[in-house]
Amino acid sequence: MSDSPKDKELEPQPNNPLHGVKLKDMLELLVEVYGWEEMGQRVNIRCFTHNPSMGSSLKFLRRTNWARNKVEKMYLELMRK
């Protein structure tokens, strides 16, 4: 068995609740449940508070780990409810 990064991506991750969840799907659900305004209050980032859009938010979150971590945490909290 090889140890290439692609092989590691295919391994099951039973302890990772975010495994297989796309950022876009996560964000779409959060917007549906909370809306942009409440999301901006929960995670104060400009792409949520000033003229929010799915495209600009995805672009920012893919490049900014601290913001993505906060959004992932918000998503996990929603899933636990």
Phi and psi in radians as a Rosetta constraint file:
Dihedral C 1 N 2 CA 2 C 2 CIRCULARHARMONIC -1.534 0.35
Dihedral N 2 CA 2 C 2 N 3 CIRCULARHARMONIC 2.844 0.35
Dihedral C 2 N 3 CA 3 C 3 CIRCULARHARMONIC -1.970 0.35
Dihedral N 3 CA 3 C 3 N 4 CIRCULARHARMONIC 0.614 0.35
Dihedral C 3 N 4 CA 4 C 4 CIRCULARHARMONIC -1.263 0.35
Dihedral N 4 CA 4 C 4 N 5 CIRCULARHARMONIC 2.700 0.35
Dihedral C 4 N 5 CA 5 C 5 CIRCULARHARMONIC -0.989 0.35
Dihedral N 5 CA 5 C 5 N 6 CIRCULARHARMONIC -0.614 0.35
Dihedral C 5 N 6 CA 6 C 6 CIRCULARHARMONIC -1.107 0.35
Dihedral N 6 CA 6 C 6 N 7 CIRCULARHARMONIC -0.694 0.35
Dihedral C 6 N 7 CA 7 C 7 CIRCULARHARMONIC -1.120 0.35
Dihedral N 7 CA 7 C 7 N 8 CIRCULARHARMONIC -0.688 0.35
Dihedral C 7 N 8 CA 8 C 8 CIRCULARHARMONIC -1.140 0.35
Dihedral N 8 CA 8 C 8 N 9 CIRCULARHARMONIC -0.587 0.35
Dihedral C 8 N 9 CA 9 C 9 CIRCULARHARMONIC -1.114 0.35
Dihedral N 9 CA 9 C 9 N 10 CIRCULARHARMONIC -0.509 0.35
Dihedral C 9 N 10 CA 10 C 10 CIRCULARHARMONIC -1.510 0.35
Dihedral N 10 CA 10 C 10 N 11 CIRCULARHARMONIC -0.180 0.35
Dihedral C 10 N 11 CA 11 C 11 CIRCULARHARMONIC -1.232 0.35
Dihedral N 11 CA 11 C 11 N 12 CIRCULARHARMONIC 2.437 0.35
Dihedral C 11 N 12 CA 12 C 12 CIRCULARHARMONIC -1.100 0.35
Dihedral N 12 CA 12 C 12 N 13 CIRCULARHARMONIC 2.562 0.35
Dihedral C 12 N 13 CA 13 C 13 CIRCULARHARMONIC -2.255 0.35
Dihedral N 13 CA 13 C 13 N 14 CIRCULARHARMONIC 1.324 0.35
Dihedral C 13 N 14 CA 14 C 14 CIRCULARHARMONIC -1.099 0.35
Dihedral N 14 CA 14 C 14 N 15 CIRCULARHARMONIC -0.399 0.35
Dihedral C 14 N 15 CA 15 C 15 CIRCULARHARMONIC -1.642 0.35
Dihedral N 15 CA 15 C 15 N 16 CIRCULARHARMONIC 0.100 0.35
Dihedral C 15 N 16 CA 16 C 16 CIRCULARHARMONIC -1.955 0.35
Dihedral N 16 CA 16 C 16 N 17 CIRCULARHARMONIC 1.779 0.35
Dihedral C 16 N 17 CA 17 C 17 CIRCULARHARMONIC -1.166 0.35
Dihedral N 17 CA 17 C 17 N 18 CIRCULARHARMONIC -0.261 0.35
Dihedral C 17 N 18 CA 18 C 18 CIRCULARHARMONIC -1.630 0.35
Dihedral N 18 CA 18 C 18 N 19 CIRCULARHARMONIC -0.075 0.35
Dihedral C 18 N 19 CA 19 C 19 CIRCULARHARMONIC -1.064 0.35
Dihedral N 19 CA 19 C 19 N 20 CIRCULARHARMONIC 2.180 0.35
Dihedral C 19 N 20 CA 20 C 20 CIRCULARHARMONIC 1.509 0.35
Dihedral N 20 CA 20 C 20 N 21 CIRCULARHARMONIC -0.054 0.35
Dihedral C 20 N 21 CA 21 C 21 CIRCULARHARMONIC -1.647 0.35
Dihedral N 21 CA 21 C 21 N 22 CIRCULARHARMONIC 2.121 0.35
Dihedral C 21 N 22 CA 22 C 22 CIRCULARHARMONIC -1.387 0.35
Dihedral N 22 CA 22 C 22 N 23 CIRCULARHARMONIC 2.532 0.35
Dihedral C 22 N 23 CA 23 C 23 CIRCULARHARMONIC -0.991 0.35
Dihedral N 23 CA 23 C 23 N 24 CIRCULARHARMONIC -0.712 0.35
Dihedral C 23 N 24 CA 24 C 24 CIRCULARHARMONIC -1.076 0.35
Dihedral N 24 CA 24 C 24 N 25 CIRCULARHARMONIC -0.767 0.35
Dihedral C 24 N 25 CA 25 C 25 CIRCULARHARMONIC -1.120 0.35
Dihedral N 25 CA 25 C 25 N 26 CIRCULARHARMONIC -0.700 0.35
Dihedral C 25 N 26 CA 26 C 26 CIRCULARHARMONIC -1.061 0.35
Dihedral N 26 CA 26 C 26 N 27 CIRCULARHARMONIC -0.844 0.35
Dihedral C 26 N 27 CA 27 C 27 CIRCULARHARMONIC -1.166 0.35
Dihedral N 27 CA 27 C 27 N 28 CIRCULARHARMONIC -0.705 0.35
Dihedral C 27 N 28 CA 28 C 28 CIRCULARHARMONIC -1.058 0.35
Dihedral N 28 CA 28 C 28 N 29 CIRCULARHARMONIC -0.739 0.35
Dihedral C 28 N 29 CA 29 C 29 CIRCULARHARMONIC -1.157 0.35
Dihedral N 29 CA 29 C 29 N 30 CIRCULARHARMONIC -0.758 0.35
Dihedral C 29 N 30 CA 30 C 30 CIRCULARHARMONIC -1.083 0.35
Dihedral N 30 CA 30 C 30 N 31 CIRCULARHARMONIC -0.707 0.35
Dihedral C 30 N 31 CA 31 C 31 CIRCULARHARMONIC -1.155 0.35
Dihedral N 31 CA 31 C 31 N 32 CIRCULARHARMONIC -0.706 0.35
Dihedral C 31 N 32 CA 32 C 32 CIRCULARHARMONIC -1.101 0.35
Dihedral N 32 CA 32 C 32 N 33 CIRCULARHARMONIC -0.745 0.35
Dihedral C 32 N 33 CA 33 C 33 CIRCULARHARMONIC -1.386 0.35
Dihedral N 33 CA 33 C 33 N 34 CIRCULARHARMONIC -0.853 0.35
Dihedral C 33 N 34 CA 34 C 34 CIRCULARHARMONIC -1.745 0.35
Dihedral N 34 CA 34 C 34 N 35 CIRCULARHARMONIC -0.569 0.35
Dihedral C 34 N 35 CA 35 C 35 CIRCULARHARMONIC 1.443 0.35
Dihedral N 35 CA 35 C 35 N 36 CIRCULARHARMONIC 2.789 0.35
Dihedral C 35 N 36 CA 36 C 36 CIRCULARHARMONIC -1.086 0.35
Dihedral N 36 CA 36 C 36 N 37 CIRCULARHARMONIC -0.695 0.35
Dihedral C 36 N 37 CA 37 C 37 CIRCULARHARMONIC -1.094 0.35
Dihedral N 37 CA 37 C 37 N 38 CIRCULARHARMONIC -0.854 0.35
Dihedral C 37 N 38 CA 38 C 38 CIRCULARHARMONIC -1.171 0.35
Dihedral N 38 CA 38 C 38 N 39 CIRCULARHARMONIC -0.622 0.35
Dihedral C 38 N 39 CA 39 C 39 CIRCULARHARMONIC -1.083 0.35
Dihedral N 39 CA 39 C 39 N 40 CIRCULARHARMONIC -0.689 0.35
Dihedral C 39 N 40 CA 40 C 40 CIRCULARHARMONIC -1.135 0.35
Dihedral N 40 CA 40 C 40 N 41 CIRCULARHARMONIC -0.528 0.35
Dihedral C 40 N 41 CA 41 C 41 CIRCULARHARMONIC -1.305 0.35
Dihedral N 41 CA 41 C 41 N 42 CIRCULARHARMONIC -0.644 0.35
Dihedral C 41 N 42 CA 42 C 42 CIRCULARHARMONIC -1.312 0.35
Dihedral N 42 CA 42 C 42 N 43 CIRCULARHARMONIC -0.709 0.35
Dihedral C 42 N 43 CA 43 C 43 CIRCULARHARMONIC -2.258 0.35
Dihedral N 43 CA 43 C 43 N 44 CIRCULARHARMONIC 1.765 0.35
Dihedral C 43 N 44 CA 44 C 44 CIRCULARHARMONIC -1.372 0.35
Dihedral N 44 CA 44 C 44 N 45 CIRCULARHARMONIC 1.453 0.35
Dihedral C 44 N 45 CA 45 C 45 CIRCULARHARMONIC -2.210 0.35
Dihedral N 45 CA 45 C 45 N 46 CIRCULARHARMONIC 2.503 0.35
Dihedral C 45 N 46 CA 46 C 46 CIRCULARHARMONIC -0.994 0.35
Dihedral N 46 CA 46 C 46 N 47 CIRCULARHARMONIC -0.618 0.35
Dihedral C 46 N 47 CA 47 C 47 CIRCULARHARMONIC -1.195 0.35
Dihedral N 47 CA 47 C 47 N 48 CIRCULARHARMONIC -0.221 0.35
Dihedral C 47 N 48 CA 48 C 48 CIRCULARHARMONIC -1.715 0.35
Dihedral N 48 CA 48 C 48 N 49 CIRCULARHARMONIC -0.446 0.35
Dihedral C 48 N 49 CA 49 C 49 CIRCULARHARMONIC -1.794 0.35
Dihedral N 49 CA 49 C 49 N 50 CIRCULARHARMONIC -0.376 0.35
Dihedral C 49 N 50 CA 50 C 50 CIRCULARHARMONIC -2.179 0.35
Dihedral N 50 CA 50 C 50 N 51 CIRCULARHARMONIC 1.836 0.35
Dihedral C 50 N 51 CA 51 C 51 CIRCULARHARMONIC 0.900 0.35
Dihedral N 51 CA 51 C 51 N 52 CIRCULARHARMONIC 1.019 0.35
Dihedral C 51 N 52 CA 52 C 52 CIRCULARHARMONIC -1.173 0.35
Dihedral N 52 CA 52 C 52 N 53 CIRCULARHARMONIC 2.530 0.35
Dihedral C 52 N 53 CA 53 C 53 CIRCULARHARMONIC -2.585 0.35
Dihedral N 53 CA 53 C 53 N 54 CIRCULARHARMONIC 2.742 0.35
Dihedral C 53 N 54 CA 54 C 54 CIRCULARHARMONIC -1.081 0.35
Dihedral N 54 CA 54 C 54 N 55 CIRCULARHARMONIC -0.790 0.35
Dihedral C 54 N 55 CA 55 C 55 CIRCULARHARMONIC -1.066 0.35
Dihedral N 55 CA 55 C 55 N 56 CIRCULARHARMONIC -0.861 0.35
Dihedral C 55 N 56 CA 56 C 56 CIRCULARHARMONIC -1.173 0.35
Dihedral N 56 CA 56 C 56 N 57 CIRCULARHARMONIC -0.637 0.35
Dihedral C 56 N 57 CA 57 C 57 CIRCULARHARMONIC -1.172 0.35
Dihedral N 57 CA 57 C 57 N 58 CIRCULARHARMONIC -0.776 0.35
Dihedral C 57 N 58 CA 58 C 58 CIRCULARHARMONIC -1.074 0.35
Dihedral N 58 CA 58 C 58 N 59 CIRCULARHARMONIC -0.761 0.35
Dihedral C 58 N 59 CA 59 C 59 CIRCULARHARMONIC -1.063 0.35
Dihedral N 59 CA 59 C 59 N 60 CIRCULARHARMONIC -0.797 0.35
Dihedral C 59 N 60 CA 60 C 60 CIRCULARHARMONIC -1.145 0.35
Dihedral N 60 CA 60 C 60 N 61 CIRCULARHARMONIC -0.809 0.35
Dihedral C 60 N 61 CA 61 C 61 CIRCULARHARMONIC -1.158 0.35
Dihedral N 61 CA 61 C 61 N 62 CIRCULARHARMONIC -0.572 0.35
Dihedral C 61 N 62 CA 62 C 62 CIRCULARHARMONIC -1.207 0.35
Dihedral N 62 CA 62 C 62 N 63 CIRCULARHARMONIC -0.429 0.35
Dihedral C 62 N 63 CA 63 C 63 CIRCULARHARMONIC -1.754 0.35
Dihedral N 63 CA 63 C 63 N 64 CIRCULARHARMONIC -0.209 0.35
Dihedral C 63 N 64 CA 64 C 64 CIRCULARHARMONIC -2.175 0.35
Dihedral N 64 CA 64 C 64 N 65 CIRCULARHARMONIC 1.701 0.35
Dihedral C 64 N 65 CA 65 C 65 CIRCULARHARMONIC -1.042 0.35
Dihedral N 65 CA 65 C 65 N 66 CIRCULARHARMONIC -0.732 0.35
Dihedral C 65 N 66 CA 66 C 66 CIRCULARHARMONIC -1.093 0.35
Dihedral N 66 CA 66 C 66 N 67 CIRCULARHARMONIC -0.680 0.35
Dihedral C 66 N 67 CA 67 C 67 CIRCULARHARMONIC -1.250 0.35
Dihedral N 67 CA 67 C 67 N 68 CIRCULARHARMONIC -0.716 0.35
Dihedral C 67 N 68 CA 68 C 68 CIRCULARHARMONIC -1.075 0.35
Dihedral N 68 CA 68 C 68 N 69 CIRCULARHARMONIC -0.712 0.35
Dihedral C 68 N 69 CA 69 C 69 CIRCULARHARMONIC -1.051 0.35
Dihedral N 69 CA 69 C 69 N 70 CIRCULARHARMONIC -0.693 0.35
Dihedral C 69 N 70 CA 70 C 70 CIRCULARHARMONIC -1.172 0.35
Dihedral N 70 CA 70 C 70 N 71 CIRCULARHARMONIC -0.683 0.35
Dihedral C 70 N 71 CA 71 C 71 CIRCULARHARMONIC -1.192 0.35
Dihedral N 71 CA 71 C 71 N 72 CIRCULARHARMONIC -0.722 0.35
Dihedral C 71 N 72 CA 72 C 72 CIRCULARHARMONIC -1.082 0.35
Dihedral N 72 CA 72 C 72 N 73 CIRCULARHARMONIC -0.693 0.35
Dihedral C 72 N 73 CA 73 C 73 CIRCULARHARMONIC -1.104 0.35
Dihedral N 73 CA 73 C 73 N 74 CIRCULARHARMONIC -0.757 0.35
Dihedral C 73 N 74 CA 74 C 74 CIRCULARHARMONIC -1.080 0.35
Dihedral N 74 CA 74 C 74 N 75 CIRCULARHARMONIC -0.706 0.35
Dihedral C 74 N 75 CA 75 C 75 CIRCULARHARMONIC -1.113 0.35
Dihedral N 75 CA 75 C 75 N 76 CIRCULARHARMONIC -0.787 0.35
Dihedral C 75 N 76 CA 76 C 76 CIRCULARHARMONIC -1.110 0.35
Dihedral N 76 CA 76 C 76 N 77 CIRCULARHARMONIC -0.671 0.35
Dihedral C 76 N 77 CA 77 C 77 CIRCULARHARMONIC -1.113 0.35
Dihedral N 77 CA 77 C 77 N 78 CIRCULARHARMONIC -0.698 0.35
Dihedral C 77 N 78 CA 78 C 78 CIRCULARHARMONIC -1.132 0.35
Dihedral N 78 CA 78 C 78 N 79 CIRCULARHARMONIC -0.703 0.35
Dihedral C 78 N 79 CA 79 C 79 CIRCULARHARMONIC -1.205 0.35
Dihedral N 79 CA 79 C 79 N 80 CIRCULARHARMONIC -0.452 0.35
Dihedral C 79 N 80 CA 80 C 80 CIRCULARHARMONIC -1.345 0.35
Dihedral N 80 CA 80 C 80 N 81 CIRCULARHARMONIC -0.328 0.35
